[in-house]
Amino acid sequence: MRLWRQAGNDVSAPSASELLPYFQLVGQVSLVVGAAVAFYQLLQIRRSRRNEAALQVITNLQTQEFRDAFNLVNDLPVGATADQVRAGGPRFESAAGTIMMAFETLGVLVHNRVVPIDLVDQVIWGFLRESWRRLEGYVVWKRQAIGQVRWGEWYQWLFEHLAQNPRRAVGAYEAFRGWRP
């Protein structure tokens, strides 16, 4: 057995059984640190996927088809009846369907927390609000006409949840006046 010198005294090297508790402690600390790193990476992946989904949804709302549909719907009067929408012909009904399906999908994604509601509020709340104010009567009529109470349900849900946001009483230029880069 090898001897160690410590302050002039001969001391034998610690045996493996004496070091075992230290190795066990190092192993346990390594496991905890590894689990913490894995958890952090999972959070980062989730955040990244959420951001990618939000960007994809917002990008999909920037298509020419959506803009054309929104412009047609926006030409309707606030509180338009189903007859007024239908009087515009297939073009107006198609535009109403395009708008409704885009916001229907977005409502499901917000509800499932794939896309943050605050982002939706900041990016498209005006479009959603104005389209709903013009299409609500049509949505209600369509539900009755096809006998399906779920038609446009997430479109309405998203509108109602965004309308509850107290910040929406003022524009972004006021709500975020104190923001600094």
C-alpha positions in Angstrom: 0.0 0.0 0.0 1.3 3.4 -0.9 1.8 6.0 1.8 0.9 9.6 1.6 2.8 12.3 3.4 0.7 14.8 5.2 2.4 17.3 7.5 5.2 15.0 8.3 3.0 12.0 9.0 2.8 8.9 7.0 -0.9 8.3 6.0 -2.3 5.5 3.9 -4.3 6.4 0.8 -8.0 6.3 1.2 -9.5 3.0 0.2 -12.2 2.7 -2.5 -14.9 2.0 0.1 -14.0 5.3 1.8 -14.3 7.2 -1.4 -17.5 5.5 -2.5 -19.9 8.0 -0.9 -18.1 10.8 -2.7 -18.4 9.1 -6.0 -22.1 8.4 -5.3 -22.6 12.1 -4.5 -20.9 13.2 -7.8 -23.1 10.7 -9.7 -26.3 12.1 -8.1 -25.3 15.7 -8.7 -24.5 14.8 -12.4 -28.0 13.2 -12.8 -29.7 16.3 -11.3 -27.7 18.6 -13.5 -28.3 16.4 -16.6 -32.1 16.4 -15.9 -32.1 20.2 -15.5 -30.3 20.7 -18.8 -32.7 18.3 -20.5 -35.7 20.2 -19.0 -34.3 23.5 -20.2 -33.7 22.1 -23.7 -37.3 20.9 -23.8 -38.5 24.3 -22.9 -36.4 25.9 -25.6 -37.7 23.4 -28.2 -41.3 24.2 -27.1 -40.7 27.9 -27.3 -39.1 27.5 -30.7 -42.0 25.5 -32.0 -44.5 28.0 -30.6 -42.6 30.9 -32.3 -42.4 29.0 -35.6 -46.2 28.2 -35.5 -47.0 31.8 -34.7 -44.8 33.0 -37.5 -46.4 30.5 -39.9 -49.9 31.6 -39.0 -49.2 35.3 -39.3 -47.5 34.7 -42.6 -50.5 32.7 -43.9 -52.7 35.8 -43.1 -50.5 37.9 -45.4 -51.5 36.2 -48.6 -53.1 38.0 -51.4 -56.2 35.7 -51.1 -56.7 36.7 -47.5 -56.2 40.4 -48.2 -58.6 40.3 -51.1 -61.2 38.5 -49.0 -60.7 40.9 -46.1 -61.2 43.9 -48.4 -64.4 42.5 -49.8 -65.7 41.8 -46.3 -64.6 45.1 -45.0 -66.8 46.8 -47.7 -69.8 45.4 -46.0 -71.5 47.6 -43.4 -71.0 47.0 -39.7 -73.8 44.7 -38.6 -74.4 43.3 -42.1 -77.2 40.8 -42.3 -76.8 37.4 -43.9 -78.9 38.6 -46.8 -76.5 41.5 -47.4 -73.5 39.1 -47.5 -75.4 36.7 -49.8 -76.5 39.5 -52.1 -72.8 40.0 -53.0 -72.9 36.7 -54.7 -70.5 33.8 -54.6 -67.5 36.1 -54.4 -68.7 37.6 -51.1 -69.6 34.3 -49.6 -66.3 32.9 -50.7 -64.5 35.8 -49.1 -66.6 35.3 -45.9 -65.6 31.7 -45.9 -61.9 32.5 -46.4 -61.9 35.0 -43.5 -63.9 32.7 -41.2 -61.7 29.7 -41.9 -58.5 31.6 -41.3 -59.7 32.9 -37.9 -61.3 29.6 -37.1 -57.9 27.9 -37.4 -56.2 30.7 -35.5 -58.8 30.3 -32.7 -58.0 26.6 -32.3 -54.3 27.3 -32.2 -54.7 30.0 -29.6 -57.0 27.8 -27.5 -54.4 25.0 -27.6 -51.7 27.5 -26.7 -49.7 26.9 -29.9 -49.9 30.6 -30.8 -49.9 33.2 -27.9 -53.1 35.2 -27.7 -51.1 38.4 -27.0 -49.3 38.0 -30.3 -52.6 37.5 -32.1 -54.0 40.5 -30.3 -51.1 42.7 -31.4 -50.9 41.5 -35.0 -54.5 40.9 -36.3 -57.0 42.1 -33.6 -58.2 44.9 -35.9 -58.8 42.6 -38.8 -60.6 40.0 -36.6 -62.7 42.6 -34.9 -63.8 44.4 -38.1 -64.5 41.2 -40.0 -66.6 39.8 -37.1 -68.6 43.0 -36.8 -69.5 42.5 -40.5 -69.9 38.7 -40.6 -71.6 37.9 -37.2 -75.0 37.9 -38.8 -73.9 35.7 -41.6 -72.2 33.2 -39.2 -75.4 32.9 -37.2 -77.5 32.5 -40.3 -75.1 29.9 -41.7 -75.2 27.8 -38.5 -79.0 27.7 -38.8 -79.0 27.1 -42.6 -76.7 24.1 -42.3 -77.9 22.9 -38.9 -74.5 23.0 -37.4 -74.0 25.1 -34.2 -70.2 24.6 -34.4 -69.8 26.5 -37.7 -67.5 29.4 -37.0 -67.3 28.5 -33.3 -63.5 29.2 -32.9 -63.8 32.4 -35.0 -66.4 33.7 -32.5 -64.5 32.3 -29.5 -61.3 34.1 -30.6 -63.2 37.4 -31.1 -64.9 37.2 -27.7 -61.6 36.4 -25.9 -59.7 39.2 -27.6 -62.5 41.6 -27.0 -62.1 41.0 -23.2 -58.6 42.4 -23.2 -58.6 45.7 -21.3 -55.6 46.9 -23.2 -57.7 47.0 -26.3 -59.4 50.1 -25.1 -56.4 52.1 -26.4 -54.1 51.7 -29.4 -50.6 50.3 -29.3 -49.2 53.8 -29.5 -50.7 54.5 -26.1 -50.6 51.0 -24.5 -46.9 50.6 -25.2 -45.8 54.2 -25.0 -43.2 53.4 -22.3 -41.6 50.6 -24.3 -37.9 50.9 -24.9 -35.7 48.8 -27.2 
